[in-house]
Amino acid sequence: MSSTETETQAVVGVEELQNYGINASDLSKLKSSGIFTVNTVLSTTRRNLCKVRGLSEVKVEKIKEAAAKIVRVGFVPATLQLELRQRVIALSTGAKNLDAILGGGIMTMSITEVFGEFRCGKTQMSHTLCVTAQLPREMGGGEGKVAYIDTEGTFRPERIRQIAERYELDPDTCLENITYARALNSEHQMELVEQLGGELSSGDYRLIIVDSIMANFRVDYCGRGELNERQQRLNQHLFKLNRLAEEFNVAVFMANQVQSDPGASALFASADGRKPVGGHVLAHASATRILLRKGRGEERVAKLQDSPDMPERECVYLIGEKGICDATD
């Protein structure tokens, strides 16, 4: 592999720009705006870079030129993209049957969305992934830390302890490896994601959880005529999450709410007329979409509705005392 190809894959901190004439003061301005890597500089438009306080058009152009010398962007052989995809890690959901229909588990470098009514296991799956993401690779883990954004106040450290015992991990160590934040509103939620660049640049993280993605947006944009603004802000939020997933090889796992809509199109609605909140903006951002619903008795059913890799299938799972598990466990 050539040095240029290696650079295309590497995560390079903005500090490298100093070797190309960018001063430390301007680097601090980039970091204060949530820009911690050269890749992020390249993916940010000149228009938005000019919004960074203290950066003129001349400085932005100089920064862009320097970044382009460090990381080459453009057309590359598909073989290089194949090598990049081989870095993808599958994180176990805790249920082998569910992992199987997902092709191994929740994948890094992309966004996975689960949606369904209450008591289907969305939050319990989030808690289980907090632990499995820390497991060794051979056990279906990612050997990494977790960033958890809680929008509904449903995160329970006690559950992490229970699930950690299931995998014979130290409960306190598991909790220490989870960075937690309670998002107070949609604006705060977006700010938290902007801050994540600094955390993820360490290379220690393997998973970002947002539970749930739409709760704050539904509250903050509920007036007449506000839907368009909400979707624009949501689109920006999801774009940032997707960039973090690709750049730092982390999985983004989003829980989502549903709403009743008997007249919903077959594209979104489930058999009972429920559809995920967020519309087309959220649908396009999620590489993988999983519908969770209640089954017979204590059983729950997961249906893979959309995936770039796997066919549409479903399986049964349970919500156990120690997280998500197979019905046969």
C-alpha positions as CSV (number, residue, x, y, z in Angstrom):
1,M,0.0,0.0,0.0
2,S,1.4,3.5,-0.9
3,S,1.9,6.2,1.7
4,T,-1.0,8.2,0.2
5,E,-3.3,5.3,0.6
6,T,-2.3,4.9,4.2
7,E,-2.9,8.6,4.8
8,T,-6.4,8.2,3.4
9,Q,-7.3,5.7,6.1
10,A,-5.5,7.3,9.1
11,V,-7.0,9.6,11.6
12,V,-4.7,12.6,11.7
13,G,-5.1,15.3,14.4
14,V,-5.3,18.9,13.5
15,E,-1.9,19.4,15.2
16,E,-0.3,18.1,12.1
17,L,-1.4,21.3,10.3
18,Q,1.3,23.2,12.2
19,N,3.9,21.5,10.0
20,Y,2.2,23.2,7.1
21,G,2.2,26.8,8.4
22,I,-1.0,26.9,10.5
23,N,-0.4,28.5,13.9
24,A,-1.4,27.1,17.3
25,S,-4.0,29.9,17.8
26,D,-5.9,28.9,14.7
27,L,-5.8,25.2,15.7
28,S,-7.3,26.1,19.1
29,K,-10.1,27.9,17.3
30,L,-10.8,24.7,15.2
31,K,-10.8,22.6,18.4
32,S,-13.2,24.9,20.2
33,S,-15.6,24.4,17.3
34,G,-15.4,20.6,17.5
35,I,-12.9,20.1,14.7
36,F,-10.1,17.8,16.0
37,T,-8.9,16.0,12.9
38,V,-7.7,16.8,9.4
39,N,-10.5,14.7,8.0
40,T,-13.0,16.8,9.7
41,V,-11.4,20.0,8.3
42,L,-11.7,18.5,4.8
43,S,-15.4,17.4,5.3
44,T,-16.4,20.8,6.6
45,T,-17.3,23.4,4.0
46,R,-15.4,26.6,3.7
47,R,-18.7,28.4,4.4
48,N,-19.0,26.7,7.8
49,L,-15.3,27.1,8.6
50,C,-15.7,30.8,8.1
51,K,-18.3,30.8,10.9
52,V,-15.5,29.8,13.3
53,R,-14.8,32.8,15.4
54,G,-11.5,34.4,14.4
55,L,-11.0,32.6,11.1
56,S,-11.1,34.8,8.0
57,E,-11.6,33.6,4.4
58,V,-7.9,33.8,3.8
59,K,-7.1,31.7,6.9
60,V,-9.8,29.1,5.9
61,E,-8.3,28.8,2.4
62,K,-4.8,28.3,3.9
63,I,-6.1,25.6,6.3
64,K,-7.9,23.8,3.5
65,E,-4.8,23.8,1.4
66,A,-2.7,22.5,4.2
67,A,-5.2,19.7,5.0
68,A,-5.3,18.6,1.4
69,K,-1.5,18.1,1.5
70,I,-1.8,15.8,4.5
71,V,-4.8,13.7,3.5
72,R,-5.6,13.1,-0.1
73,V,-9.2,13.0,-1.0
74,G,-10.8,12.0,-4.3
75,F,-11.2,8.8,-6.4
76,V,-9.3,5.7,-5.1
77,P,-9.3,2.1,-6.3
78,A,-12.1,0.0,-4.9
79,T,-9.5,-2.4,-3.5
80,L,-8.5,0.4,-1.1
81,Q,-12.2,0.8,0.0
82,L,-12.3,-3.0,0.5
83,E,-9.3,-2.7,2.8
84,L,-10.9,0.1,4.7
85,R,-14.1,-2.0,5.2
86,Q,-12.1,-4.8,6.7
87,R,-11.5,-2.6,9.7
88,V,-15.3,-2.8,10.5
89,I,-16.0,-4.4,13.9
90,A,-19.3,-6.2,14.7
91,L,-20.5,-5.6,18.3
92,S,-22.7,-8.3,19.8
93,T,-26.2,-7.4,20.9
94,G,-26.2,-10.1,23.5
95,A,-28.5,-12.4,21.4
96,K,-26.8,-14.8,19.0
97,N,-29.9,-15.0,16.7
98,L,-30.1,-11.2,16.4
99,D,-26.4,-11.0,15.7
100,A,-26.8,-13.6,13.0
101,I,-29.5,-11.6,11.0
102,L,-27.3,-8.5,11.4
103,G,-24.3,-10.2,9.9
104,G,-22.4,-10.4,13.2
105,G,-23.9,-7.6,15.3
106,I,-24.0,-3.8,15.3
107,M,-21.4,-2.6,12.8
108,T,-18.8,0.2,13.3
109,M,-18.4,2.9,10.7
110,S,-22.2,3.3,10.3
111,I,-25.4,4.3,12.1
112,T,-27.8,1.6,13.3
113,E,-31.3,2.6,14.4
114,V,-33.7,0.5,16.5
115,F,-37.3,1.6,16.8
116,G,-40.5,0.3,18.4
117,E,-43.1,0.9,21.1
118,F,-42.3,0.9,24.8
119,R,-41.0,-2.2,26.6
120,C,-39.6,-3.7,23.4
121,G,-36.0,-3.6,24.6
122,K,-34.5,-0.5,23.0
123,T,-32.9,0.8,26.2
124,Q,-32.1,-2.7,27.4
125,M,-30.2,-3.3,24.1
126,S,-28.4,0.0,24.6
127,H,-27.3,-1.1,28.1
128,T,-26.2,-4.5,26.8
129,L,-24.1,-2.9,24.1
130,C,-22.4,-0.8,26.7
131,V,-20.9,-4.0,28.0
132,T,-20.4,-6.0,24.9
133,A,-18.5,-3.1,23.2
134,Q,-15.8,-3.6,25.9
135,L,-15.5,-7.4,25.4
136,P,-12.5,-8.9,23.5
137,R,-13.0,-9.3,19.8
138,E,-13.2,-13.1,20.0
139,M,-16.2,-12.7,22.3
140,G,-18.1,-10.3,19.9
141,G,-16.7,-7.1,21.4
142,G,-14.8,-4.1,20.3
143,E,-12.3,-3.7,23.2
144,G,-13.3,-0.1,23.5
145,K,-15.1,2.6,25.5
146,V,-18.6,3.9,25.1
147,A,-20.1,7.4,24.9
148,Y,-23.7,7.4,26.0
149,I,-26.1,10.4,25.3
150,D,-29.3,10.0,27.4
151,T,-32.2,12.1,26.2
152,E,-34.9,10.5,28.3
153,G,-33.3,9.9,31.7
154,T,-33.5,6.1,31.3
155,F,-29.8,5.2,31.7
156,R,-29.3,2.8,34.7
157,P,-25.8,2.1,36.0
158,E,-27.2,-0.8,38.0
159,R,-28.1,-2.6,34.8
160,I,-24.6,-2.2,33.6
161,R,-23.4,-3.9,36.7
162,Q,-25.8,-6.9,36.2
163,I,-24.8,-7.3,32.5
164,A,-21.1,-7.0,33.3
165,E,-21.5,-10.0,35.7
166,R,-23.0,-12.0,32.9
167,Y,-19.8,-11.6,30.9
168,E,-17.6,-12.0,34.0
169,L,-16.3,-8.4,33.7
170,D,-15.5,-6.1,36.6
171,P,-18.7,-3.9,37.0
172,D,-16.8,-0.9,38.2
173,T,-14.3,-1.0,35.3
174,C,-17.3,-1.3,32.9
175,L,-18.9,1.8,34.3
176,E,-15.5,3.7,34.2
177,N,-15.3,2.9,30.5
178,I,-18.7,4.6,29.8
179,T,-18.7,8.4,29.3
180,Y,-22.3,9.5,30.1
181,A,-24.1,12.7,29.4
182,R,-27.8,13.8,30.0
183,A,-28.9,15.8,27.0
184,L,-31.2,18.6,28.3
185,N,-32.6,19.7,24.9
186,S,-31.9,19.2,21.2
187,E,-29.4,22.1,21.1
188,H,-27.5,20.6,24.1
189,Q,-27.7,17.2,22.4
190,M,-26.0,18.6,19.2
191,E,-23.3,20.3,21.3
192,L,-22.5,17.0,23.1
193,V,-21.9,15.3,19.7
194,E,-19.7,18.2,18.7
195,Q,-17.6,17.7,21.9
196,L,-17.2,14.0,21.1
197,G,-14.5,14.6,18.5
198,G,-12.0,15.3,21.2
199,E,-12.9,12.1,23.2
200,L,-12.9,9.9,20.1
201,S,-9.5,11.2,18.8
202,S,-7.9,9.1,21.5
203,G,-8.8,5.9,19.6
204,D,-10.2,4.3,22.7
205,Y,-13.9,4.4,21.8
206,R,-15.9,1.9,19.9
207,L,-19.5,2.9,20.4
208,I,-21.8,6.0,20.6
209,I,-25.3,5.5,21.9
210,V,-28.1,8.1,21.6
211,D,-31.2,7.0,23.5
212,S,-33.4,8.3,22.1
213,I,-32.5,10.3,19.0
214,M,-35.8,12.1,18.5
215,A,-37.1,12.8,22.0
216,N,-35.7,16.3,22.4
217,F,-36.3,17.3,18.8
218,R,-40.0,16.4,19.2
219,V,-40.3,18.6,22.3
220,D,-38.3,21.6,21.0
221,Y,-40.0,21.7,17.6
222,C,-43.6,21.1,18.2
223,G,-45.2,24.3,16.9
224,R,-46.9,24.9,13.6
225,G,-44.5,25.5,10.8
226,E,-41.4,24.2,12.8
227,L,-41.1,20.8,11.1
228,N,-38.9,22.1,8.3
229,E,-36.4,23.7,10.8
230,R,-36.5,20.6,12.9
231,Q,-35.6,18.3,10.0
232,Q,-32.8,20.7,8.9
233,R,-31.3,20.6,12.4
234,L,-31.7,16.8,12.7
235,N,-30.0,16.4,9.3
236,Q,-27.0,18.3,10.5
237,H,-26.9,16.3,13.8
238,L,-27.1,12.9,11.9
239,F,-24.4,14.0,9.4
240,K,-22.0,14.7,12.3
241,L,-22.8,11.3,13.9
242,N,-22.1,9.6,10.6
243,R,-18.8,11.4,10.1
244,L,-17.7,10.4,13.6
245,A,-18.7,6.8,12.9
246,E,-16.6,6.6,9.7
247,E,-13.7,8.7,10.8
248,F,-13.1,7.0,14.2
249,N,-14.4,3.5,13.4
250,V,-17.1,3.6,16.0
251,A,-20.6,2.2,15.9
252,V,-23.5,4.7,16.3
253,F,-26.5,3.1,17.9
254,M,-29.7,5.1,18.0
255,A,-32.9,4.2,19.8
256,N,-36.0,5.8,18.2
257,Q,-39.6,6.4,19.1
258,V,-42.6,5.4,17.0
259,Q,-45.9,7.1,16.2
260,S,-49.2,5.7,15.1
261,D,-50.1,6.3,11.5
262,P,-52.7,3.9,10.0
263,G,-52.2,5.6,6.6
264,A,-48.4,5.4,6.6
265,S,-46.6,4.2,3.5
266,A,-45.3,0.7,3.4
267,L,-41.7,2.2,3.3
268,F,-41.9,3.2,6.9
269,A,-44.9,1.6,8.7
270,S,-44.9,-1.7,10.4
271,A,-47.8,-4.2,10.3
272,D,-49.7,-2.4,13.1
273,G,-49.4,1.0,11.4
274,R,-46.6,2.4,13.6
275,K,-43.7,4.2,12.1
276,P,-40.4,5.6,13.4
277,V,-40.3,9.3,14.1
278,G,-37.9,11.4,12.0
279,G,-39.2,10.9,8.5
280,H,-37.0,10.5,5.4
281,V,-34.1,12.4,7.0
282,L,-33.6,9.8,9.6
283,A,-34.3,6.9,7.2
284,H,-31.6,8.0,4.9
285,A,-29.0,8.5,7.6
286,S,-29.5,5.1,9.2
287,A,-27.5,2.4,7.3
288,T,-29.3,-0.3,9.3
289,R,-32.9,-0.1,10.7
290,I,-34.4,-2.6,13.1
291,L,-38.0,-2.8,14.2
292,L,-38.6,-4.2,17.7
293,R,-42.0,-5.4,18.6
294,K,-43.7,-7.5,21.3
295,G,-44.2,-11.2,20.7
296,R,-45.9,-14.0,22.5
297,G,-45.6,-13.9,26.3
298,E,-42.2,-12.5,27.3
299,E,-40.8,-12.9,23.7
300,R,-39.7,-9.9,21.6
301,V,-39.3,-9.9,17.9
302,A,-36.6,-8.0,16.0
303,K,-37.1,-7.4,12.3
304,L,-34.3,-6.2,10.1
305,Q,-36.0,-3.7,7.8
306,D,-33.1,-2.1,6.0
307,S,-29.4,-3.0,5.6
308,P,-26.8,-2.5,2.9
309,D,-25.4,-6.0,3.6
310,M,-28.1,-8.3,4.8
311,P,-31.6,-9.4,3.6
312,E,-34.8,-8.6,5.4
313,R,-35.3,-11.1,8.2
314,E,-36.5,-11.4,11.8
315,C,-35.7,-13.3,15.0
316,V,-37.0,-13.7,18.6
317,Y,-35.1,-12.5,21.7
318,L,-35.8,-12.0,25.4
319,I,-35.1,-9.2,27.8
320,G,-33.4,-11.0,30.7
321,E,-32.2,-9.9,34.1
322,K,-28.7,-9.6,32.6
323,G,-29.6,-7.9,29.3
324,I,-30.7,-9.0,25.8
325,C,-30.4,-12.7,25.3
326,D,-31.8,-15.5,23.1
327,A,-35.1,-17.1,23.8
328,T,-33.3,-20.4,24.3
329,D,-31.0,-19.0,27.0
